[in-house]
Amino acid sequence: MAGATYEHDLIAGNIGYCIRDQIRGHGCTVSTSDMRIHTPRTGLYTYPDAAVICGEPRFLDQKRTTLLNPTVIVEVLSPGTEAYDRGRRFEHYQSIESLREYLLVASDRISVFLYRRQPENEWLLITATTMESSIELESAGCRLLLRDLYENVSLAADSPGGTRIDQLTSQQPQGQLPRCQRPHKVEPAVAQVRVDVLRIG
């Protein structure tokens, strides 16, 4: 996103690093905000903060600058774009047949939303709001700890988590694997996430 805040850029970089570190060698790749995505049914062209492509990427033309088949799309939310990213933009993304998960990460508070495609035009919504929580991208086979996504990010003192984020992320709990290195097929932290099913259409 052009003109993004420092916090927005940090979070986007953390997300890309954590995903790339886990999907390497598993048939998936991750792209940055420089890769344009096209939704053929609605005509939208957009530059998400990141995207995961599992399998062979398909492009609009031989220039290979416009992706057609993302598996996961990632957007870092800002107060000015959150309503659009969770609303109208999501409606566009739903028309992409290859899309399995849509990950949204707030930049002004500790809050992560994951929409996962379900049968019969339903989307499962999983939310996480604590630094100890984790979100699993099933389609890419990786697990993201919020502690990693918000590493080195400072928030306003009156927001959930406030300025303590940088202090929390500087401490690696004993017994855990190094940053972003998480085993596949792990059980999610059920007590720390909220799950809803949305019927769309």
Backbone torsions as a table, in degrees:
resi	resn	phi	psi	omega
1	MET	NA	122.9	-179.6
2	ALA	-67.5	138.9	178.5
3	GLY	74.0	23.1	-178.8
4	ALA	-72.0	156.0	176.5
5	THR	-73.6	165.8	178.3
6	TYR	-60.1	-41.6	-179.9
7	GLU	-64.2	-41.9	177.2
8	HIS	-57.9	-46.5	-177.7
9	ASP	-67.1	-39.9	177.2
10	LEU	-60.5	-46.7	-178.4
11	ILE	-63.5	-44.0	179.0
12	ALA	-60.0	-41.8	178.1
13	GLY	-65.2	-41.4	178.2
14	ASN	-61.8	-42.2	-179.4
15	ILE	-62.3	-49.9	-179.6
16	GLY	-59.4	-41.9	179.9
17	TYR	-63.6	-47.5	-176.2
18	CYS	-65.3	-39.4	178.8
19	ILE	-69.1	-48.2	-177.4
20	ARG	-60.1	-37.7	-177.2
21	ASP	-65.0	-27.0	-176.5
22	GLN	-97.8	-26.2	-175.4
23	ILE	-94.9	-5.8	-179.6
24	ARG	-56.2	127.1	178.7
25	GLY	82.2	7.9	-178.2
26	HIS	-115.7	19.1	174.8
27	GLY	84.1	9.2	178.9
28	CYS	-124.5	154.9	175.4
29	THR	-132.4	162.4	178.2
30	VAL	-123.6	135.7	178.1
31	SER	-110.3	162.0	-178.5
32	THR	-101.6	-171.1	-178.2
33	SER	-70.6	-4.8	176.3
34	ASP	-78.7	-15.3	-178.5
35	MET	-89.9	121.8	179.0
36	ARG	-83.2	143.7	178.1
37	ILE	-120.7	138.2	-179.5
38	HIS	-114.8	134.7	173.6
39	THR	-105.0	102.7	-171.9
40	PRO	-58.4	-37.2	-174.8
41	ARG	-70.8	-30.2	-176.6
42	THR	-110.3	-15.1	178.7
43	GLY	84.3	5.0	-178.1
44	LEU	-73.3	135.6	169.5
45	TYR	-112.5	131.4	-176.0
46	THR	-148.1	158.7	178.4
47	TYR	-120.3	85.9	178.6
48	PRO	-66.7	164.4	-178.9
49	ASP	-67.4	-28.7	175.8
50	ALA	-163.3	161.4	175.2
51	ALA	-149.8	147.5	175.6
52	VAL	-110.8	133.1	178.4
53	ILE	-119.6	118.0	177.8
54	CYS	-106.4	123.6	-173.7
55	GLY	96.6	-165.2	-177.5
56	GLU	-77.7	124.4	178.5
57	PRO	-68.6	144.8	175.7
58	ARG	-117.3	140.9	-175.3
59	PHE	-123.7	161.0	-177.4
60	LEU	-67.5	-35.2	-179.6
61	ASP	-152.5	-174.5	-175.8
62	GLN	-71.8	-11.9	177.5
63	LYS	-70.8	-20.9	177.1
64	ARG	58.5	38.7	178.8
65	THR	-109.6	-7.2	-178.0
66	THR	-130.3	112.8	-176.0
67	LEU	-83.5	142.6	-178.8
68	LEU	-111.7	-19.4	-170.5
69	ASN	-130.6	58.0	175.7
70	PRO	-67.7	145.0	174.7
71	THR	-91.4	-39.5	177.2
72	VAL	-131.0	137.0	173.1
73	ILE	-117.4	136.3	-177.8
74	VAL	-120.2	130.6	173.9
75	GLU	-127.0	133.3	171.4
76	VAL	-92.3	123.5	-173.4
77	LEU	-84.0	142.5	169.0
78	SER	-124.5	158.8	-178.2
79	PRO	-54.3	-33.3	-177.3
80	GLY	-80.2	-18.7	-176.1
81	THR	-115.7	-7.9	-172.4
82	GLU	-59.0	-45.0	-178.2
83	ALA	-60.8	-42.7	179.8
84	TYR	-68.5	-43.2	-178.8
85	ASP	-63.4	-36.0	-179.3
86	ARG	-86.9	-13.4	-176.7
87	GLY	-111.9	-96.9	-172.6
88	ARG	-62.2	-40.9	179.8
89	ARG	-63.0	-40.9	178.3
90	PHE	-62.4	-36.9	177.3
91	GLU	-61.1	-41.1	176.1
92	HIS	-62.1	-48.1	-176.3
93	TYR	-62.4	-30.6	-179.0
94	GLN	-61.5	-22.7	-178.4
95	SER	-80.7	-5.9	177.3
96	ILE	-81.7	111.6	-172.3
97	GLU	-62.8	-31.3	-177.6
98	SER	-77.7	-17.3	-173.4
99	LEU	-69.5	126.0	179.5
100	ARG	-111.2	-31.0	-178.5
101	GLU	-144.3	146.1	-179.6
102	TYR	-128.2	113.2	-174.4
103	LEU	-105.9	128.5	179.4
104	LEU	-122.4	129.3	-178.2
105	VAL	-125.9	120.0	-179.1
106	ALA	-71.1	146.2	178.8
107	SER	-106.1	-6.6	-178.6
108	ASP	-111.4	4.1	180.0
109	ARG	-166.2	168.0	176.5
110	ILE	-84.8	100.1	-176.7
111	SER	-162.2	124.6	-179.0
112	VAL	-129.6	135.5	179.9
113	PHE	-123.4	132.8	175.8
114	LEU	-125.4	121.3	173.7
115	TYR	-100.0	125.9	-178.2
116	ARG	-120.3	126.7	-177.8
117	ARG	-65.6	135.9	178.7
118	GLN	-121.7	168.5	176.3
119	PRO	-63.2	160.1	173.8
120	GLU	59.4	41.7	172.3
121	ASN	61.0	37.4	175.3
122	GLU	-113.6	151.9	176.3
123	TRP	-125.8	129.5	177.7
124	LEU	-87.0	126.5	179.0
125	LEU	-104.8	122.7	176.8
126	ILE	-117.7	129.0	180.0
127	THR	-121.8	146.6	177.3
128	ALA	-137.1	136.1	-172.0
129	THR	-136.4	15.2	176.0
130	THR	-128.6	156.0	-178.5
131	MET	-67.0	-20.1	178.9
132	GLU	-86.6	-6.6	-177.8
133	SER	-77.1	165.1	175.0
134	SER	-141.2	155.7	177.5
135	ILE	-126.0	131.8	-179.3
136	GLU	-105.5	125.9	172.5
137	LEU	-90.1	95.9	-175.4
138	GLU	-64.1	-38.8	-175.7
139	SER	-67.4	-24.9	179.6
140	ALA	-104.4	-9.2	178.6
141	GLY	70.5	40.7	178.3
142	CYS	-140.9	159.0	-178.3
143	ARG	-123.0	132.0	-176.5
144	LEU	-113.5	122.4	174.0
145	LEU	-86.4	133.8	178.1
146	LEU	-60.7	-31.6	176.6
147	ARG	-55.9	-37.5	179.5
148	ASP	-76.8	-39.7	-177.8
149	LEU	-64.7	-33.8	-177.4
150	TYR	-101.4	19.4	-179.7
151	GLU	-59.9	130.1	178.0
152	ASN	67.6	11.7	179.6
153	VAL	-94.8	130.3	176.6
154	SER	-108.3	131.3	178.8
155	LEU	-110.1	166.4	177.8
156	ALA	-60.6	146.4	-175.9
157	ALA	-61.0	-26.6	-177.8
158	ASP	-92.4	6.2	177.1
159	SER	-95.7	157.0	178.0
160	PRO	-55.6	122.7	-177.6
161	GLY	95.1	-31.8	175.7
162	GLY	47.8	-144.5	-176.1
163	THR	-81.5	4.5	-179.1
164	ARG	-80.6	-6.9	-178.2
165	ILE	-56.7	-47.8	-177.2
166	ASP	-65.3	-28.8	177.3
167	GLN	-73.2	-40.9	-178.7
168	LEU	-65.9	-41.5	-174.9
169	THR	-76.0	-13.5	-179.8
170	SER	-80.7	-7.7	-177.7
171	GLN	-111.5	117.0	179.8
172	GLN	-91.0	115.4	-179.2
173	PRO	-58.0	141.6	179.4
174	GLN	-65.7	143.0	176.4
175	GLY	89.4	-9.1	179.5
176	GLN	-89.5	156.0	174.8
177	LEU	-68.8	161.5	179.4
178	PRO	-58.0	167.3	-175.4
179	ARG	-47.8	127.6	175.0
180	CYS	68.2	-2.3	177.5
181	GLN	-91.4	100.5	-177.0
182	ARG	-126.6	142.1	179.0
183	PRO	-68.4	153.3	177.0
184	HIS	-80.2	162.6	177.1
185	LYS	59.1	42.9	178.8
186	VAL	-93.2	159.4	177.0
187	GLU	-80.4	132.2	179.6
188	PRO	-69.7	158.5	178.1
189	ALA	-79.5	84.0	-170.2
190	VAL	-59.8	-36.4	-175.9
191	ALA	-69.3	-12.6	-173.7
192	GLN	-113.8	7.7	178.3
193	VAL	-129.5	158.5	176.8
194	ARG	-116.7	137.3	-177.4
195	VAL	-121.9	129.5	175.8
196	ASP	-131.7	154.3	173.6
197	VAL	-113.5	124.8	179.5
198	LEU	-106.9	126.3	174.6
199	ARG	-93.9	116.4	-175.7
200	ILE	-118.3	128.6	178.4
201	GLY	116.5	NA	NA
